[in-house]
Amino acid sequence: MRCVLHVTNGDSAAGKLRTAGVEGDVLPWRDALHEGPVREGLDDAELRAERARFIAARGWASESAAVADMTARDERLARTLADGEEIVLWFESDLYDVLQLAQIADRLAPDSARIHLVGVDAFRGVAELSQDELSAAQPEPFDPAPYAALWRAFTAPDPRGLADVRETPVVRAAAHRHLQQYPWRGSGLNRTERALLEALTNGARTPVEAFLAAQRQEERPFLGDAIAFEYIAALPAGDEARAILAGEREWDGRPERWLGGVHLPAGDSPWRYDPATARIAYERS
């Protein structure tokens, strides 16, 4: 009997694949890598520990549960690679998924996996595919090199290399969207913060309404509601918010944040995204 490991972006997609009766095991890859520290130079165990501390601090899971889940996940993939099992990747084209693919690709050799990448032209999710679409899917050969290059740029302590990630439109789009999560010149808000703040000042009555309005602005939605609500809780309000959105002042009240391998201190960030050039600059005041 052929051994196949299907790897996908979370429990919803994993459940859909199991319901469709795909041959082999299904492994959900659970981690919102676009939030929190993902530093270069850590081995797998060190990275799991750091991610688990971040996840526990957010209240998404206990530290022990997060470590156990990621350990089981990593060990399952490692066994598959060691045993030469077939790997099929089921992922979407948004930042959340592409970063997970990048982490996986960093561990793969050429020609060791195939991929069914969803939502490249018109954005869709794996869980949105019909049973017939899942059954008829013919995954393509997966080249890990462009995704592994993204992983190296994403985990580096200097984010400027992200602007030079050019291979494949999907990888390039993910790198650019991540760059937009840095504070922008002129406002100090990142793209997500601006979209949420605009929604709130334009009449969104609840965090849920603001989240949905911000999601509608995304070419490839990737942010979960829990993360959006944390963003909203930190945002300015009233006259300060209106002045920042009008370009009359910059926001200097942001909380401390990690973006991949880059630490952004609380307050005024030295790393700034320039929308005119789509690049990052270091501007220590």
C-alpha positions as CSV (number, residue, x, y, z in Angstrom):
1,M,0.0,0.0,0.0
2,R,1.3,3.4,-1.0
3,C,2.2,5.7,2.0
4,V,1.1,9.3,1.5
5,L,1.3,12.3,3.9
6,H,-1.1,15.2,3.1
7,V,0.0,18.4,4.8
8,T,-2.4,21.3,5.0
9,N,-3.0,24.6,6.7
10,G,-5.1,23.7,9.7
11,D,-7.9,21.7,11.1
12,S,-10.7,22.9,8.8
13,A,-8.9,21.9,5.7
14,A,-7.6,18.7,7.3
15,G,-11.2,17.7,8.1
16,K,-12.3,18.4,4.6
17,L,-9.5,16.2,3.2
18,R,-10.3,13.4,5.5
19,T,-14.0,13.6,4.6
20,A,-13.0,13.4,0.9
21,G,-11.3,10.1,1.7
22,V,-7.8,11.0,0.5
23,E,-5.4,8.1,0.6
24,G,-2.9,8.3,3.5
25,D,-2.5,10.5,6.6
26,V,-3.5,14.2,7.0
27,L,-1.2,16.5,9.0
28,P,-2.5,20.0,9.9
29,W,0.2,22.7,10.2
30,R,-1.0,25.0,12.9
31,D,0.9,28.3,13.4
32,A,0.2,31.9,12.5
33,L,3.9,32.6,11.6
34,H,3.2,36.2,10.5
35,E,2.8,37.1,14.2
36,G,5.5,36.7,16.8
37,P,9.2,35.8,16.8
38,V,10.5,33.4,14.1
39,R,14.2,34.0,14.4
40,E,17.0,32.6,12.2
41,G,19.7,30.4,13.7
42,L,17.3,28.3,16.0
43,D,17.1,24.6,15.6
44,D,13.7,23.0,15.4
45,A,13.4,22.4,19.2
46,E,14.4,26.0,20.0
47,L,12.0,27.4,17.5
48,R,9.2,25.3,18.9
49,A,9.9,26.5,22.4
50,E,10.0,30.1,21.3
51,R,6.7,29.8,19.3
52,A,5.0,28.0,22.2
53,R,5.9,30.8,24.6
54,F,4.5,33.4,22.2
55,I,1.3,31.3,21.7
56,A,0.8,30.9,25.4
57,A,1.3,34.6,26.1
58,R,-1.5,35.3,23.6
59,G,-3.8,32.8,25.4
60,W,-4.3,30.7,22.3
61,A,-3.0,27.5,23.9
62,S,-1.0,26.4,26.9
63,E,2.8,26.4,26.4
64,S,3.0,22.6,27.0
65,A,0.1,21.9,24.5
66,A,1.7,24.1,21.8
67,V,5.1,22.4,22.2
68,A,3.5,19.0,22.1
69,D,1.5,19.8,19.0
70,M,4.5,21.2,17.1
71,T,6.8,18.4,18.2
72,A,4.4,15.8,17.0
73,R,4.0,17.7,13.7
74,D,7.7,18.0,13.1
75,E,8.4,14.4,14.0
76,R,5.7,13.2,11.6
77,L,7.2,15.2,8.7
78,A,10.7,14.0,9.6
79,R,9.6,10.4,9.6
80,T,8.0,10.9,6.2
81,L,11.2,12.4,4.8
82,A,13.3,9.6,6.3
83,D,11.1,6.8,5.0
84,G,10.7,8.3,1.6
85,E,6.9,8.6,1.8
86,E,5.0,10.7,-0.7
87,I,4.2,14.2,0.5
88,V,1.2,16.2,-0.9
89,L,0.9,19.8,0.2
90,W,-2.6,21.4,0.2
91,F,-2.2,25.1,0.8
92,E,-3.6,28.5,-0.2
93,S,-1.9,31.6,-1.7
94,D,-2.2,34.0,1.2
95,L,0.5,35.1,3.6
96,Y,-0.5,32.7,6.4
97,D,-0.3,29.7,4.2
98,V,2.8,30.7,2.2
99,L,4.8,31.2,5.3
100,Q,3.8,27.7,6.5
101,L,4.9,26.4,3.1
102,A,8.2,28.3,3.5
103,Q,8.8,26.7,6.8
104,I,8.1,23.2,5.3
105,A,10.1,24.0,2.2
106,D,13.2,24.8,4.3
107,R,13.2,21.1,5.3
108,L,12.5,19.5,1.9
109,A,14.8,18.4,-0.8
110,P,14.0,19.0,-4.5
111,D,11.4,16.6,-5.9
112,S,10.4,15.4,-2.5
113,A,6.8,16.7,-2.6
114,R,3.9,17.7,-4.8
115,I,1.5,20.6,-4.2
116,H,-2.1,21.7,-4.8
117,L,-2.0,25.4,-4.4
118,V,-5.4,27.0,-4.2
119,G,-6.6,30.5,-4.8
120,V,-3.9,31.8,-7.1
121,D,-6.1,33.5,-9.6
122,A,-9.4,33.9,-7.7
123,F,-8.8,33.4,-4.0
124,R,-10.3,30.3,-2.4
125,G,-9.5,28.1,0.6
126,V,-8.8,24.4,0.6
127,A,-11.8,23.9,2.8
128,E,-13.9,25.6,0.2
129,L,-13.2,23.0,-2.5
130,S,-16.0,20.6,-3.3
131,Q,-15.7,16.8,-2.7
132,D,-15.5,16.4,-6.5
133,E,-12.7,19.0,-6.8
134,L,-10.7,17.4,-4.0
135,S,-11.1,13.9,-5.5
136,A,-10.1,15.2,-9.0
137,A,-7.2,17.3,-7.9
138,Q,-3.8,16.5,-9.6
139,P,-1.1,18.1,-7.4
140,E,1.9,19.5,-9.3
141,P,5.6,19.0,-8.6
142,F,6.7,21.3,-5.8
143,D,9.9,23.3,-6.1
144,P,10.9,24.2,-2.5
145,A,13.7,26.7,-3.5
146,P,11.6,29.9,-3.8
147,Y,9.8,29.2,-0.6
148,A,13.0,28.4,1.3
149,A,14.5,31.7,0.1
150,L,11.4,33.4,1.5
151,W,12.0,31.6,4.8
152,R,15.5,32.8,5.0
153,A,14.5,36.4,4.3
154,F,11.5,36.2,6.7
155,T,13.6,34.9,9.7
156,A,16.5,37.3,9.2
157,P,17.0,40.2,11.7
158,D,17.2,42.6,8.8
159,P,13.9,42.7,6.8
160,R,15.3,44.5,3.7
161,G,16.0,41.2,2.0
162,L,12.2,40.5,1.7
163,A,12.0,43.1,-1.1
164,D,14.5,41.0,-3.2
165,V,12.4,37.9,-3.0
166,R,11.2,37.7,-6.6
167,E,10.8,34.1,-7.6
168,T,7.2,33.0,-8.4
169,P,4.3,35.4,-8.2
170,V,2.8,33.8,-5.1
171,V,6.1,34.0,-3.1
172,R,6.7,37.5,-4.3
173,A,3.1,38.6,-3.3
174,A,3.5,37.0,0.2
175,A,6.9,38.8,0.8
176,H,5.4,42.1,-0.2
177,R,2.3,41.6,2.0
178,H,4.5,40.9,4.9
179,L,6.5,44.0,4.2
180,Q,3.3,46.0,4.5
181,Q,2.9,44.8,8.1
182,Y,5.8,47.1,9.0
183,P,4.9,50.7,10.1
184,W,4.5,52.9,7.1
185,R,6.2,56.2,6.5
186,G,3.9,59.0,7.2
187,S,1.5,57.4,9.6
188,G,3.4,54.8,11.7
189,L,0.5,52.4,11.0
190,N,1.0,49.1,9.1
191,R,-1.5,48.1,6.4
192,T,-3.7,46.0,8.7
193,E,-3.7,48.7,11.4
194,R,-4.8,51.4,8.9
195,A,-7.6,49.2,7.5
196,L,-8.9,48.5,11.0
197,L,-8.6,52.1,12.2
198,E,-10.3,53.4,9.0
199,A,-13.2,50.9,9.6
200,L,-13.6,52.1,13.2
201,T,-13.5,55.8,12.4
202,N,-15.9,55.2,9.5
203,G,-18.6,53.7,11.7
204,A,-17.8,50.1,12.5
205,R,-19.7,49.5,15.7
206,T,-17.8,46.4,16.9
207,P,-14.4,44.8,16.5
208,V,-16.1,42.1,14.4
209,E,-17.5,44.7,11.9
210,A,-14.0,46.4,11.8
211,F,-12.4,43.0,11.2
212,L,-14.8,42.1,8.3
213,A,-14.3,45.5,6.7
214,A,-10.5,45.1,6.8
215,Q,-10.8,41.6,5.4
216,R,-12.7,42.9,2.4
217,Q,-9.7,45.1,1.5
218,E,-7.3,42.1,1.3
219,E,-6.4,40.5,-2.0
220,R,-5.7,37.3,-0.2
221,P,-7.2,37.4,3.4
222,F,-4.9,35.8,5.9
223,L,-5.5,37.4,9.4
224,G,-7.5,35.6,12.0
225,D,-10.1,37.4,14.1
226,A,-8.3,36.9,17.4
227,I,-5.1,38.7,16.1
228,A,-7.2,41.5,14.6
229,F,-8.9,42.1,17.9
230,E,-5.5,42.4,19.6
231,Y,-4.6,45.0,17.0
232,I,-7.8,46.9,17.6
233,A,-7.3,47.0,21.3
234,A,-4.0,48.8,20.9
235,L,-5.1,51.3,18.3
236,P,-5.6,55.0,19.0
237,A,-9.1,56.5,19.0
238,G,-10.9,59.8,18.7
239,D,-9.0,62.9,17.6
240,E,-5.7,61.1,17.7
241,A,-6.9,58.4,15.3
242,R,-8.4,61.0,12.9
243,A,-5.2,63.1,12.9
244,I,-3.1,60.0,12.1
245,L,-5.3,58.9,9.3
246,A,-5.3,62.4,7.9
247,G,-1.4,62.4,7.9
248,E,-1.2,65.2,10.5
249,R,0.9,63.1,12.9
250,E,2.4,59.6,13.3
251,W,1.3,56.9,15.7
252,D,3.9,56.4,18.3
253,G,1.8,54.2,20.7
254,R,2.3,50.8,19.1
255,P,3.0,47.8,21.4
256,E,6.2,45.8,21.1
257,R,5.9,43.3,18.2
258,W,7.9,40.6,16.4
259,L,7.6,40.2,12.7
260,G,9.5,37.0,11.8
261,G,13.1,37.6,12.7
262,V,12.7,41.3,13.4
263,H,12.0,42.8,16.8
264,L,9.9,46.1,16.7
265,P,10.2,47.9,20.1
266,A,7.2,49.6,21.6
267,G,6.6,53.1,20.3
268,D,8.4,54.5,17.4
269,S,9.8,51.8,15.1
270,P,13.1,52.2,13.3
271,W,12.0,50.0,10.5
272,R,9.7,51.8,8.0
273,Y,7.9,50.6,4.9
274,D,7.9,53.0,2.0
275,P,4.8,52.5,-0.2
276,A,6.4,54.5,-3.0
277,T,9.2,52.0,-3.4
278,A,7.7,48.9,-1.7
279,R,10.8,48.6,0.3
280,I,11.9,48.8,4.0
281,A,14.3,51.4,5.3
282,Y,16.0,51.7,8.7
283,E,15.4,55.1,10.2
284,R,16.7,55.3,13.7
285,S,15.8,58.8,15.1
